Amino acid sequence: MSDIENQARIVLEALLQTAFADCIPITRDFAGLTTKPGIYAVRHRLDGLLYVGKAQDIKERFRGGHKSITWAWLADYDHRDVAIATHTLDFIQWQSLSSELEGIILNMTKPPFNVRIPTRD
């Protein structure tokens, strides 16, 4: 297993091990979300991982609208049962690893709300 795959597993574990009560709830302004870059997971209290993504500013990514929130609403999920877990990355990690980390995590988990999951070469 490569170093990048190990890092992806660490990030995924952090996203999944965060207690649901410690995830950021869905609100109008997403006040609890960080403005830092990182990998995030939209999770359902019972159904688990719904969506994984990356953003340079996680809070702004959701404030600008996000399909996973719309799809959760369309899937008839109660908004109190959907929340966001985050794992921040430093600038160097963001620049050099964020896309690859996201791709590995998507391939490992195949969340139902991620339409396109990149294939690895």
TIKOL-766733 format. One record per residue: residue in one letter; chain; x, y, z of N, C-alpha, C in turn. Coordinates in pm, 1 decimal, decimal comma. Atoms other than C-alpha are relative to their C-alpha. Layout:
% residues N
<r type="A" mol="A" n_x="X" n_y="Y" n_z="Z" ca_x="X" ca_y="Y" ca_z="Z" c_x="X" c_y="Y" c_z="Z"/>
...
***
This chain:
% residues 121
<r type="M" mol="A" n_x="84,7" n_y="-117,6" n_z="0,0" ca_x="0,0" ca_y="0,0" ca_z="0,0" c_x="89,4" c_y="124,2" c_z="0,0"/>
<r type="S" mol="A" n_x="-82,0" n_y="-120,2" n_z="13,1" ca_x="138,9" ca_y="339,2" ca_z="-99,9" c_x="-26,2" c_y="97,3" c_z="114,9"/>
<r type="D" mol="A" n_x="13,2" n_y="-102,4" n_z="-103,6" ca_x="187,8" ca_y="636,7" ca_z="129,7" c_x="-129,6" c_y="79,3" c_z="-17,6"/>
<r type="I" mol="A" n_x="122,2" n_y="-76,3" n_z="25,3" ca_x="-97,8" ca_y="825,2" ca_z="-38,0" c_x="-124,1" c_y="-82,4" c_z="36,0"/>
<r type="E" mol="A" n_x="112,5" n_y="85,7" n_z="-39,5" ca_x="-331,4" ca_y="526,8" ca_z="13,5" c_x="-11,9" c_y="-6,7" c_z="151,1"/>
<r type="N" mol="A" n_x="2,9" n_y="-3,0" n_z="-146,8" ca_x="-234,1" ca_y="518,5" ca_z="381,1" c_x="-58,8" c_y="130,9" c_z="50,3"/>
<r type="Q" mol="A" n_x="54,8" n_y="-129,6" n_z="-40,5" ca_x="-307,5" ca_y="890,4" ca_z="409,7" c_x="-150,3" c_y="5,2" c_z="-25,3"/>
<r type="A" mol="A" n_x="143,0" n_y="2,1" n_z="31,5" ca_x="-643,9" ca_y="839,1" ca_z="239,0" c_x="-76,7" c_y="-81,7" c_z="104,1"/>
<r type="R" mol="A" n_x="65,9" n_y="81,8" n_z="-103,4" ca_x="-732,3" ca_y="563,5" ca_z="487,7" c_x="-10,0" c_y="75,9" c_z="132,0"/>
<r type="I" mol="A" n_x="0,8" n_y="-79,3" n_z="-123,6" ca_x="-639,6" ca_y="793,3" ca_z="777,2" c_x="-108,7" c_y="107,3" c_z="-7,1"/>
<r type="V" mol="A" n_x="102,4" n_y="-103,0" n_z="17,3" ca_x="-859,1" ca_y="1072,9" ca_z="639,0" c_x="-139,0" c_y="-63,0" c_z="6,9"/>
<r type="L" mol="A" n_x="129,3" n_y="67,5" n_z="-0,9" ca_x="-1148,5" ca_y="832,9" ca_z="574,6" c_x="-37,5" c_y="-45,1" c_z="140,8"/>
<r type="E" mol="A" n_x="27,4" n_y="44,6" n_z="-136,8" ca_x="-1118,6" ca_y="685,1" ca_z="922,2" c_x="-40,2" c_y="118,0" c_z="87,8"/>
<r type="A" mol="A" n_x="34,1" n_y="-118,9" n_z="-79,4" ca_x="-1124,9" ca_y="1034,9" ca_z="1074,0" c_x="-142,1" c_y="47,1" c_z="-32,4"/>
<r type="L" mol="A" n_x="134,4" n_y="-42,8" n_z="39,2" ca_x="-1438,0" ca_y="1122,8" ca_z="875,4" c_x="-107,2" c_y="-94,7" c_z="53,7"/>
<r type="L" mol="A" n_x="98,8" n_y="98,8" n_z="-43,9" ca_x="-1615,5" ca_y="800,3" ca_z="970,5" c_x="-3,1" c_y="-18,4" c_z="151,4"/>
<r type="Q" mol="A" n_x="-6,9" n_y="19,6" n_z="-144,7" ca_x="-1498,8" ca_y="785,9" ca_z="1332,6" c_x="-55,3" c_y="118,8" c_z="77,9"/>
<r type="T" mol="A" n_x="59,0" n_y="-114,7" n_z="-67,7" ca_x="-1632,8" ca_y="1132,5" ca_z="1411,0" c_x="-142,0" c_y="-37,3" c_z="40,6"/>
<r type="A" mol="A" n_x="134,7" n_y="31,8" n_z="-47,4" ca_x="-1938,7" ca_y="1073,7" ca_z="1626,5" c_x="-100,6" c_y="89,4" c_z="-71,5"/>
<r type="F" mol="A" n_x="99,3" n_y="-78,9" n_z="71,3" ca_x="-2254,5" ca_y="1187,9" ca_z="1448,4" c_x="-33,6" c_y="127,6" c_z="76,9"/>
<r type="A" mol="A" n_x="31,3" n_y="-116,5" n_z="-82,9" ca_x="-2325,2" ca_y="1423,9" ca_z="1739,7" c_x="107,1" c_y="108,7" c_z="-13,0"/>
<r type="D" mol="A" n_x="-108,8" n_y="-96,4" n_z="16,1" ca_x="-1988,8" ca_y="1591,7" ca_z="1669,9" c_x="12,7" c_y="53,1" c_z="-142,3"/>
<r type="C" mol="A" n_x="0,3" n_y="-51,6" n_z="137,5" ca_x="-2058,2" ca_y="1645,3" ca_z="1298,5" c_x="-72,1" c_y="134,6" c_z="-2,0"/>
<r type="I" mol="A" n_x="60,1" n_y="-132,4" n_z="13,2" ca_x="-2168,1" ca_y="1988,4" ca_z="1177,4" c_x="-142,0" c_y="-15,1" c_z="-55,5"/>
<r type="P" mol="A" n_x="138,2" n_y="13,0" n_z="47,4" ca_x="-2547,2" ca_y="2012,6" ca_z="1146,8" c_x="-25,9" c_y="88,2" c_z="-122,1"/>
<r type="I" mol="A" n_x="41,6" n_y="-76,5" n_z="116,1" ca_x="-2716,9" ca_y="2141,4" ca_z="833,6" c_x="-78,8" c_y="121,9" c_z="49,3"/>
<r type="T" mol="A" n_x="68,2" n_y="-124,8" n_z="-34,6" ca_x="-2814,5" ca_y="2507,4" ca_z="884,9" c_x="1,7" c_y="91,3" c_z="-122,2"/>
<r type="R" mol="A" n_x="3,7" n_y="-94,3" n_z="112,7" ca_x="-2889,2" ca_y="2801,8" ca_z="657,4" c_x="137,0" c_y="56,9" c_z="-33,5"/>
<r type="D" mol="A" n_x="-128,4" n_y="-67,2" n_z="24,4" ca_x="-2548,4" ca_y="2960,1" ca_z="701,3" c_x="121,7" c_y="-90,4" c_z="21,8"/>
<r type="F" mol="A" n_x="-108,7" n_y="94,9" n_z="-23,5" ca_x="-2339,3" ca_y="2650,2" ca_z="784,5" c_x="105,8" c_y="59,4" c_z="93,7"/>
<r type="A" mol="A" n_x="-86,3" n_y="-73,6" n_z="-92,0" ca_x="-2195,9" ca_y="2849,1" ca_z="1075,6" c_x="109,5" c_y="-86,3" c_z="62,5"/>
<r type="G" mol="A" n_x="-98,5" n_y="84,6" n_z="-66,7" ca_x="-2012,5" ca_y="2552,2" ca_z="1226,7" c_x="111,0" c_y="-52,6" c_z="-88,7"/>
<r type="L" mol="A" n_x="-101,5" n_y="53,3" n_z="91,1" ca_x="-1812,5" ca_y="2466,4" ca_z="915,2" c_x="125,0" c_y="87,5" c_z="-4,3"/>
<r type="T" mol="A" n_x="-127,2" n_y="-69,0" n_z="10,9" ca_x="-1448,9" ca_y="2559,0" ca_z="876,2" c_x="13,1" c_y="68,9" c_z="-135,6"/>
<r type="T" mol="A" n_x="-31,1" n_y="-67,2" n_z="126,9" ca_x="-1326,0" ca_y="2798,9" ca_z="609,5" c_x="132,5" c_y="-51,0" c_z="-56,3"/>
<r type="K" mol="A" n_x="-127,5" n_y="57,7" n_z="44,2" ca_x="-1009,4" ca_y="2589,7" ca_z="571,6" c_x="-22,8" c_y="-102,8" c_z="-110,8"/>
<r type="P" mol="A" n_x="11,8" n_y="104,7" n_z="101,9" ca_x="-936,8" ca_y="2349,3" ca_z="286,7" c_x="-4,0" c_y="-137,8" c_z="64,0"/>
<r type="G" mol="A" n_x="1,1" n_y="135,5" n_z="-52,3" ca_x="-1005,5" ca_y="1982,5" ca_z="332,9" c_x="-92,5" c_y="-92,3" c_z="-75,6"/>
<r type="I" mol="A" n_x="89,4" n_y="103,1" n_z="50,1" ca_x="-1201,1" ca_y="1668,5" ca_z="261,3" c_x="-119,2" c_y="-3,1" c_z="96,1"/>
<r type="Y" mol="A" n_x="119,3" n_y="3,3" n_z="-85,0" ca_x="-1559,0" ca_y="1648,7" ca_z="386,6" c_x="-87,6" c_y="-118,5" c_z="-38,4"/>
<r type="A" mol="A" n_x="94,2" n_y="109,9" n_z="22,9" ca_x="-1824,5" ca_y="1380,9" ca_z="419,0" c_x="-137,3" c_y="42,9" c_z="48,4"/>
<r type="V" mol="A" n_x="138,8" n_y="-19,5" n_z="-40,7" ca_x="-2199,5" ca_y="1427,6" ca_z="421,3" c_x="-47,4" c_y="-136,6" c_z="46,9"/>
<r type="R" mol="A" n_x="36,8" n_y="127,9" n_z="-60,2" ca_x="-2330,1" ca_y="1159,1" ca_z="652,7" c_x="-144,1" c_y="1,7" c_z="48,3"/>
<r type="H" mol="A" n_x="133,2" n_y="19,0" n_z="-55,9" ca_x="-2669,0" ca_y="1025,2" ca_z="754,7" c_x="14,9" c_y="-75,7" c_z="131,2"/>
<r type="R" mol="A" n_x="-8,5" n_y="60,5" n_z="-134,3" ca_x="-2726,7" ca_y="925,8" ca_z="1116,1" c_x="-2,5" c_y="-153,1" c_z="-5,8"/>
<r type="L" mol="A" n_x="13,7" n_y="145,7" n_z="6,1" ca_x="-2829,3" ca_y="567,7" ca_z="1022,3" c_x="61,2" c_y="-60,6" c_z="-126,6"/>
<r type="D" mol="A" n_x="-45,0" n_y="55,8" n_z="127,5" ca_x="-2739,9" ca_y="518,5" ca_z="654,4" c_x="148,4" c_y="23,4" c_z="-28,3"/>
<r type="G" mol="A" n_x="-144,2" n_y="-19,7" n_z="14,6" ca_x="-2380,9" ca_y="639,7" ca_z="694,0" c_x="37,5" c_y="100,8" c_z="-106,7"/>
<r type="L" mol="A" n_x="-61,1" n_y="-90,2" n_z="96,4" ca_x="-2176,2" ca_y="800,8" ca_z="420,4" c_x="-89,8" c_y="20,3" c_z="-122,7"/>
<r type="L" mol="A" n_x="81,2" n_y="-32,6" n_z="116,7" ca_x="-2378,4" ca_y="981,0" ca_z="151,1" c_x="82,8" c_y="62,8" c_z="-111,6"/>
<r type="Y" mol="A" n_x="-75,5" n_y="-75,7" n_z="98,9" ca_x="-2119,9" ca_y="1199,4" ca_z="-23,0" c_x="136,9" c_y="34,6" c_z="58,1"/>
<r type="V" mol="A" n_x="-135,0" n_y="-42,6" n_z="-38,7" ca_x="-1746,6" ca_y="1273,7" ca_z="-10,5" c_x="46,5" c_y="102,3" c_z="-102,4"/>
<r type="G" mol="A" n_x="-51,8" n_y="-101,7" n_z="90,2" ca_x="-1585,6" ca_y="1584,1" ca_z="-155,8" c_x="119,1" c_y="71,4" c_z="59,4"/>
<r type="K" mol="A" n_x="-110,8" n_y="-82,6" n_z="-46,5" ca_x="-1302,8" ca_y="1831,2" ca_z="-126,3" c_x="-31,8" c_y="144,1" c_z="-32,8"/>
<r type="A" mol="A" n_x="22,6" n_y="-141,7" n_z="25,6" ca_x="-1302,2" ca_y="2208,8" ca_z="-108,9" c_x="115,0" c_y="80,7" c_z="57,7"/>
<r type="Q" mol="A" n_x="-103,6" n_y="-90,0" n_z="-50,9" ca_x="-1053,4" ca_y="2488,5" ca_z="-67,0" c_x="-52,4" c_y="78,1" c_z="120,1"/>
<r type="D" mol="A" n_x="67,3" n_y="-64,9" n_z="-111,9" ca_x="-1304,3" ca_y="2657,2" ca_z="168,2" c_x="-129,1" c_y="-78,7" c_z="20,4"/>
<r type="I" mol="A" n_x="112,7" n_y="92,0" n_z="-17,7" ca_x="-1545,9" ca_y="2396,6" ca_z="304,3" c_x="-130,9" c_y="74,9" c_z="26,6"/>
<r type="K" mol="A" n_x="121,5" n_y="-75,8" n_z="-30,9" ca_x="-1793,8" ca_y="2647,6" ca_z="447,1" c_x="-57,7" c_y="64,7" c_z="-126,4"/>
<r type="E" mol="A" n_x="47,0" n_y="-66,9" n_z="121,4" ca_x="-1813,7" ca_y="2843,7" ca_z="121,1" c_x="-55,9" c_y="-100,8" c_z="-100,5"/>
<r type="R" mol="A" n_x="48,5" n_y="104,4" n_z="91,0" ca_x="-1861,5" ca_y="2519,2" ca_z="-74,2" c_x="-147,2" c_y="-30,4" c_z="27,1"/>
<r type="F" mol="A" n_x="138,8" n_y="29,5" n_z="-34,4" ca_x="-2185,8" ca_y="2455,0" ca_z="113,3" c_x="-88,9" c_y="123,8" c_z="-6,1"/>
<r type="R" mol="A" n_x="80,1" n_y="-122,6" n_z="5,9" ca_x="-2301,5" ca_y="2816,3" ca_z="135,7" c_x="-40,0" c_y="32,7" c_z="-142,6"/>
<r type="G" mol="A" n_x="30,4" n_y="-24,2" n_z="140,2" ca_x="-2291,8" ca_y="2831,0" ca_z="-243,1" c_x="-98,5" c_y="-100,9" c_z="-57,4"/>
<r type="G" mol="A" n_x="90,4" n_y="105,5" n_z="45,7" ca_x="-2528,3" ca_y="2533,6" ca_z="-264,6" c_x="77,1" c_y="-128,8" c_z="-20,1"/>
<r type="H" mol="A" n_x="-68,2" n_y="128,8" n_z="13,7" ca_x="-2444,9" ca_y="2166,2" ca_z="-269,1" c_x="-103,2" c_y="-106,4" c_z="-34,3"/>
<r type="K" mol="A" n_x="96,4" n_y="100,0" n_z="46,3" ca_x="-2617,3" ca_y="1882,9" ca_z="-453,7" c_x="-30,4" c_y="-106,0" c_z="104,5"/>
<r type="S" mol="A" n_x="26,3" n_y="105,8" n_z="-98,6" ca_x="-2578,5" ca_y="1637,6" ca_z="-164,1" c_x="-111,1" c_y="39,9" c_z="96,2"/>
<r type="I" mol="A" n_x="106,3" n_y="-46,6" n_z="-89,4" ca_x="-2804,6" ca_y="1853,3" ca_z="54,2" c_x="-134,9" c_y="-8,5" c_z="-72,6"/>
<r type="T" mol="A" n_x="122,9" n_y="9,2" n_z="79,9" ca_x="-3064,2" ca_y="1877,9" ca_z="-224,2" c_x="-42,6" c_y="-145,2" c_z="-15,0"/>
<r type="W" mol="A" n_x="33,0" n_y="141,3" n_z="19,0" ca_x="-3044,7" ca_y="1504,1" ca_z="-287,5" c_x="-47,6" c_y="-63,9" c_z="129,9"/>
<r type="A" mol="A" n_x="46,5" n_y="52,7" n_z="-128,9" ca_x="-3081,6" ca_y="1428,0" ca_z="85,0" c_x="-145,5" c_y="40,3" c_z="22,9"/>
<r type="W" mol="A" n_x="137,4" n_y="-47,3" n_z="-13,3" ca_x="-3397,3" ca_y="1638,4" ca_z="83,9" c_x="-91,1" c_y="-79,8" c_z="-94,1"/>
<r type="L" mol="A" n_x="79,5" n_y="76,8" n_z="95,7" ca_x="-3522,6" ca_y="1461,0" ca_z="-229,4" c_x="-15,8" c_y="-146,2" c_z="42,5"/>
<r type="A" mol="A" n_x="7,2" n_y="137,7" n_z="-49,4" ca_x="-3446,7" ca_y="1123,8" ca_z="-67,0" c_x="-86,1" c_y="-8,8" c_z="125,5"/>
<r type="D" mol="A" n_x="90,6" n_y="-9,3" n_z="-114,1" ca_x="-3680,5" ca_y="1239,1" ca_z="212,3" c_x="69,4" c_y="-24,1" c_z="133,7"/>
<r type="Y" mol="A" n_x="-70,7" n_y="6,1" n_z="-128,3" ca_x="-3412,6" ca_y="1244,4" ca_z="480,6" c_x="-38,0" c_y="121,2" c_z="84,0"/>
<r type="D" mol="A" n_x="21,7" n_y="-109,6" n_z="-93,9" ca_x="-3489,6" ca_y="1453,7" ca_z="785,8" c_x="132,3" c_y="74,8" c_z="13,5"/>
<r type="H" mol="A" n_x="-124,1" n_y="-76,9" n_z="-5,0" ca_x="-3236,3" ca_y="1739,0" ca_z="794,3" c_x="76,6" c_y="-19,8" c_z="131,1"/>
<r type="R" mol="A" n_x="-68,1" n_y="23,6" n_z="-128,6" ca_x="-3160,5" ca_y="1656,8" ca_z="1158,7" c_x="80,3" c_y="-129,6" c_z="-0,3"/>
<r type="D" mol="A" n_x="-72,0" n_y="126,3" n_z="11,9" ca_x="-3031,7" ca_y="1316,9" ca_z="1045,3" c_x="113,8" c_y="5,6" c_z="-101,7"/>
<r type="V" mol="A" n_x="-108,7" n_y="-18,5" n_z="95,8" ca_x="-2782,5" ca_y="1459,9" ca_z="793,9" c_x="94,2" c_y="106,1" c_z="55,4"/>
<r type="A" mol="A" n_x="-99,1" n_y="-93,6" n_z="-53,0" ca_x="-2459,4" ca_y="1629,5" ca_z="901,1" c_x="130,9" c_y="-16,3" c_z="-77,3"/>
<r type="I" mol="A" n_x="-124,8" n_y="-5,1" n_z="75,0" ca_x="-2109,7" ca_y="1707,3" ca_z="777,0" c_x="118,9" c_y="-22,8" c_z="93,0"/>
<r type="A" mol="A" n_x="-127,5" n_y="22,7" n_z="-69,1" ca_x="-1778,1" ca_y="1567,5" ca_z="901,2" c_x="110,1" c_y="58,6" c_z="-88,3"/>
<r type="T" mol="A" n_x="-108,3" n_y="-60,6" n_z="78,0" ca_x="-1458,4" ca_y="1744,5" ca_z="795,3" c_x="136,6" c_y="-47,1" c_z="48,1"/>
<r type="H" mol="A" n_x="-140,5" n_y="26,3" n_z="-31,2" ca_x="-1087,5" ca_y="1673,7" ca_z="782,4" c_x="80,2" c_y="106,2" c_z="-74,2"/>
<r type="T" mol="A" n_x="-73,0" n_y="-108,4" n_z="64,6" ca_x="-877,3" ca_y="1982,3" ca_z="718,3" c_x="137,5" c_y="-46,7" c_z="-47,0"/>
<r type="L" mol="A" n_x="-131,6" n_y="27,1" n_z="56,5" ca_x="-560,8" ca_y="1975,9" ca_z="511,9" c_x="81,2" c_y="129,2" c_z="4,1"/>
<r type="D" mol="A" n_x="-80,8" n_y="-120,5" n_z="7,7" ca_x="-268,8" ca_y="2214,1" ca_z="529,1" c_x="20,0" c_y="37,2" c_z="-146,7"/>
<r type="F" mol="A" n_x="-11,3" n_y="-51,6" n_z="135,5" ca_x="-179,6" ca_y="2419,0" ca_z="221,9" c_x="75,1" c_y="-95,4" c_z="-92,3"/>
<r type="I" mol="A" n_x="-80,3" n_y="90,7" n_z="83,5" ca_x="82,9" ca_y="2175,3" ca_z="94,0" c_x="-80,3" c_y="-125,9" c_z="-32,6"/>
<r type="Q" mol="A" n_x="84,7" n_y="116,6" n_z="25,0" ca_x="-150,3" ca_y="1875,7" ca_z="136,3" c_x="-110,1" c_y="34,5" c_z="-100,0"/>
<r type="W" mol="A" n_x="107,9" n_y="-40,2" n_z="89,5" ca_x="-429,6" ca_y="2066,8" ca_z="-35,2" c_x="50,6" c_y="8,4" c_z="-143,5"/>
<r type="Q" mol="A" n_x="-54,1" n_y="-19,8" n_z="134,0" ca_x="-212,5" ca_y="2164,3" ca_z="-332,5" c_x="41,1" c_y="-131,1" c_z="-65,9"/>
<r type="S" mol="A" n_x="-61,2" n_y="117,3" n_z="62,4" ca_x="-48,1" ca_y="1828,2" ca_z="-384,7" c_x="-81,1" c_y="-128,9" c_z="11,7"/>
<r type="L" mol="A" n_x="62,8" n_y="129,5" n_z="-26,6" ca_x="-281,4" ca_y="1561,1" ca_z="-248,3" c_x="-151,8" c_y="-3,6" c_z="-2,7"/>
<r type="S" mol="A" n_x="144,7" n_y="2,3" n_z="-23,9" ca_x="-644,7" ca_y="1669,1" ca_z="-222,8" c_x="-76,7" c_y="-79,7" c_z="-105,5"/>
<r type="S" mol="A" n_x="73,0" n_y="73,1" n_z="104,5" ca_x="-763,7" ca_y="1534,0" ca_z="-559,4" c_x="25,7" c_y="-149,5" c_z="7,9"/>
<r type="E" mol="A" n_x="-32,3" n_y="142,2" n_z="-8,2" ca_x="-581,0" ca_y="1206,2" ca_z="-520,2" c_x="-61,8" c_y="-64,1" c_z="125,0"/>
<r type="L" mol="A" n_x="62,3" n_y="51,8" n_z="-122,5" ca_x="-699,8" ca_y="1161,0" ca_z="-159,4" c_x="-150,0" c_y="-20,2" c_z="-21,1"/>
<r type="E" mol="A" n_x="143,2" n_y="9,9" n_z="25,2" ca_x="-1057,5" ca_y="1231,5" ca_z="-264,1" c_x="-30,4" c_y="-119,3" c_z="-90,8"/>
<r type="G" mol="A" n_x="22,2" n_y="110,2" n_z="93,0" ca_x="-1033,6" ca_y="985,6" ca_z="-553,4" c_x="13,9" c_y="-136,3" c_z="65,6"/>
<r type="I" mol="A" n_x="-21,0" n_y="127,6" n_z="-69,5" ca_x="-896,2" ca_y="705,3" ca_z="-337,4" c_x="-116,0" c_y="-27,7" c_z="95,4"/>
<r type="I" mol="A" n_x="110,5" n_y="17,4" n_z="-95,1" ca_x="-1163,7" ca_y="761,9" ca_z="-71,6" c_x="-128,8" c_y="-34,5" c_z="-74,0"/>
<r type="L" mol="A" n_x="120,6" n_y="30,5" n_z="78,6" ca_x="-1438,0" ca_y="764,0" ca_z="-336,7" c_x="2,1" c_y="-143,3" c_z="-50,9"/>
<r type="N" mol="A" n_x="-10,7" n_y="138,3" n_z="48,9" ca_x="-1310,2" ca_y="437,5" ca_z="-483,9" c_x="-15,4" c_y="-101,7" c_z="111,6"/>
<r type="M" mol="A" n_x="11,8" n_y="91,5" n_z="-113,0" ca_x="-1293,9" ca_y="279,4" ca_z="-138,6" c_x="-143,5" c_y="-9,3" c_z="51,2"/>
<r type="T" mol="A" n_x="130,0" n_y="-4,9" n_z="-65,9" ca_x="-1642,8" ca_y="385,4" ca_z="-29,3" c_x="-119,9" c_y="3,9" c_z="-94,1"/>
<r type="K" mol="A" n_x="107,5" n_y="-13,0" n_z="98,7" ca_x="-1854,8" ca_y="457,6" ca_z="-341,3" c_x="-130,0" c_y="54,4" c_z="60,9"/>
<r type="P" mol="A" n_x="120,4" n_y="-56,9" n_z="-61,2" ca_x="-2100,1" ca_y="691,8" ca_z="-163,3" c_x="-111,5" c_y="17,5" c_z="-102,4"/>
<r type="P" mol="A" n_x="111,0" n_y="0,1" n_z="96,0" ca_x="-2447,8" ca_y="687,8" ca_z="-322,4" c_x="-28,7" c_y="135,0" c_z="-65,4"/>
<r type="F" mol="A" n_x="30,4" n_y="-130,3" n_z="57,5" ca_x="-2469,5" ca_y="1065,6" ca_z="-384,2" c_x="113,9" c_y="53,2" c_z="-86,2"/>
<r type="N" mol="A" n_x="-108,5" n_y="-38,0" n_z="91,5" ca_x="-2133,9" ca_y="1088,8" ca_z="-567,0" c_x="-31,4" c_y="-64,5" c_z="-135,1"/>
<r type="V" mol="A" n_x="38,8" n_y="50,9" n_z="130,6" ca_x="-2236,9" ca_y="1056,1" ca_z="-930,5" c_x="120,8" c_y="-57,2" c_z="-73,9"/>
<r type="R" mol="A" n_x="-119,2" n_y="40,6" n_z="75,0" ca_x="-1888,5" ca_y="1033,1" ca_z="-1078,3" c_x="110,4" c_y="-37,5" c_z="97,9"/>
<r type="I" mol="A" n_x="-110,7" n_y="45,4" n_z="-83,2" ca_x="-1623,2" ca_y="828,7" ca_z="-905,2" c_x="117,4" c_y="-25,3" c_z="-93,2"/>
<r type="P" mol="A" n_x="-114,1" n_y="12,3" n_z="91,7" ca_x="-1280,8" ca_y="864,6" ca_z="-1068,2" c_x="60,5" c_y="-140,9" c_z="-0,1"/>
<r type="T" mol="A" n_x="-68,3" n_y="128,1" n_z="7,7" ca_x="-1103,9" ca_y="554,8" ca_z="-1190,3" c_x="148,4" c_y="24,3" c_z="17,4"/>
<r type="R" mol="A" n_x="-144,9" n_y="-12,2" n_z="-22,5" ca_x="-745,2" ca_y="495,9" ca_z="-1092,0" c_x="73,1" c_y="-60,7" c_z="-118,6"/>
<r type="D" mol="A" n_x="-82,4" n_y="50,4" n_z="110,9" ca_x="-479,2" ca_y="447,8" ca_z="-1357,7" c_x="80,0" c_y="-121,1" c_z="43,3"/>
***
